[in-house]
């Protein structure tokens, strides 16, 4: 049962990561900024949202699977 729950949360996290990544990509296309954030605060925030998820999601998901 734990693996089913872990799979569910991994799947939801992947979907969230894709959504956040798309927000960054679409905003980059809208603003024409391809590298860095060029001082654009909105792009920096969107990038941090995506980055923070990717940095912090792995360990809790691993812990759920182990427990």
C-alpha positions in Angstrom: 0.0 0.0 0.0 2.9 2.4 0.8 4.2 2.1 -2.8 0.8 3.1 -4.2 0.7 6.2 -2.0 4.3 7.0 -2.9 3.5 6.6 -6.6 0.5 8.9 -6.2 2.6 11.7 -4.5 5.5 11.2 -7.0 3.0 11.6 -9.8 1.4 14.7 -8.3 4.9 16.2 -7.8 5.9 15.5 -11.4 2.7 17.2 -12.6 3.4 20.2 -10.4 7.0 20.4 -11.6 5.8 20.3 -15.2 3.2 23.1 -14.6 5.8 25.3 -12.8 8.4 24.6 -15.5 5.8 25.5 -18.2 5.1 28.8 -16.3 8.8 29.7 -16.6 9.1 28.7 -20.2 5.9 30.5 -21.3 7.0 33.6 -19.5 10.4 33.4 -21.1 8.8 33.2 -24.5 6.5 36.1 -23.7 9.4 38.4 -22.5 12.0 37.1 -25.0 14.5 36.3 -22.2 16.3 33.1 -22.9 19.2 33.1 -20.5 19.1 34.2 -16.8 16.3 36.5 -15.7 17.7 39.8 -17.1 16.6 41.6 -13.9 13.0 40.6 -14.5 11.6 40.0 -11.0 8.5 38.0 -12.1 10.8 35.6 -14.1 13.1 35.2 -11.1 10.1 34.4 -8.8 8.7 31.9 -11.3 12.1 30.3 -11.6 12.6 30.1 -7.8 9.1 28.4 -7.4 10.2 25.7 -9.9 13.7 25.4 -8.4 12.5 25.2 -4.8 10.1 22.4 -5.7 12.9 20.4 -7.4 15.3 21.0 -4.6 13.1 20.0 -1.8 10.7 17.4 -3.1 13.0 14.4 -3.5 13.8 13.8 0.1 10.2 13.7 1.5 9.1 11.5 -1.4 12.0 9.1 -0.7 11.0 9.1 3.0 7.4 8.3 2.2 8.6 5.3 0.1 10.9 4.1 2.9 8.4 4.4 5.7 
